Each structure stands twice: as C-alpha cells, then as structure tokens.
Amino acid sequence: MDRIALQQYLPLHFEWFHRHPELGNEEFETTARIRDILNGTGIEILDTGLETGFVARIAGKKDAPVVALQSDLDALPLSEASGLPYNSKNEGRMRACGHDFHLTTRPIGL
C-alpha cells in the first residue's frame, strides 16, 4: 500500500474504533473488526481461546529477533461530549484514552 492510500485508509479505521468503544472484556466488535482487517494479509492469528483480543504472528523473511507489539482495545465508562463527527455511538463509553489511536497504528500491520 502506498503512502497516499495509507493516509486515507488509517483515518477510516481510527474513526470506526472511536465510534464503537467497548469496555474491558467486552471488546467483541473491536476484536472482530481487527480480525477482519488482518484477514488475508498473511498475518497468522493464533488460536488462544480468547473471547476478546487475540495473539497474532507476523513472520519475517529471515530469522531475526522477536519483536512483540501490544495494543489496548478497551474504552472508558465515560459519555462523550466532544462533538466530533465520529462521536461515540455507545452511550456511556468513550475511547478517551487514546486506544483508538493505538488500534489504528499498531495491530493493523501496515
């Protein structure tokens, strides 16, 4: 994906994650969305039995040190009053902690 396409692609995901916040251990839509994004990219999603969140393996082309990436999925129990065009659709929940940014920049693998 070229830089211009990426600059258009990432904000769409950021806004979706911001619009659909879920509290800890309730991140079912968030988990499904990230799995959908990664599906078909060659990134292996490991079977861990987790209901929310997951572990994935991004294999390199040669043996190298292991690098681990972690991203938080959860939101806070707050009502959003930001007035943003992509305001939270889930009453009493808001990704005010920056996890919408983490989700966009880390697990997408781009």
FENTA-V31007 format. One record per residue. RES is the residue in one letter. PHI is phi in whole degrees, -180 to 180 (none if undefined). PSI is psi in whole degrees, 0 to 359 (* if undefined). Layout:
{{RES	PHI	PSI} {RES	PHI	PSI}}
This chain:
{{M	none	130} {D	-79	169} {R	-61	318} {I	-65	316} {A	-62	319} {L	-64	321} {Q	-66	335} {Q	-87	327} {Y	-73	312} {L	-64	316} {P	-61	329} {L	-62	318} {H	-71	317} {F	-54	312} {E	-66	323} {W	-63	312} {F	-62	322} {H	-68	322} {R	-70	335} {H	-122	60} {P	-72	146} {E	-136	141} {L	-72	164} {G	-52	137} {N	66	13} {E	-126	16} {E	-84	51} {F	-70	313} {E	-68	321} {T	-62	313} {T	-61	314} {A	-62	319} {R	-63	315} {I	-66	319} {R	-59	317} {D	-62	318} {I	-63	317} {L	-78	337} {N	-58	128} {G	88	4} {T	-94	353} {G	90	0} {I	-85	126} {E	-86	123} {I	-94	120} {L	-80	146} {D	-84	103} {T	-113	351} {G	81	6} {L	-69	140} {E	-83	325} {T	-128	145} {G	76	174} {F	-167	173} {V	-119	134} {A	-128	155} {R	-120	125} {I	-109	106} {A	-83	138} {G	-89	179} {K	-85	347} {K	-148	166} {D	-65	133} {A	-157	169} {P	-58	152} {V	-81	136} {V	-120	129} {A	-106	136} {L	-118	140} {Q	-132	142} {S	-141	135} {D	-79	144} {L	-106	339} {D	-81	164} {A	-117	179} {L	-105	153} {P	-81	68} {L	-129	149} {S	-89	136} {E	-88	133} {A	-131	32} {S	-77	334} {G	77	8} {L	-64	149} {P	-65	342} {Y	-113	39} {N	-55	152} {S	-56	134} {K	-94	352} {N	-103	102} {E	-54	133} {G	78	12} {R	-137	139} {M	-153	139} {R	-88	74} {A	-91	359} {C	-100	359} {G	93	2} {H	-68	336} {D	-63	323} {F	-69	314} {H	-57	315} {L	-62	326} {T	-78	324} {T	-96	341} {R	-105	298} {P	-79	347} {I	-68	334} {G	75	25} {L	-105	*}}
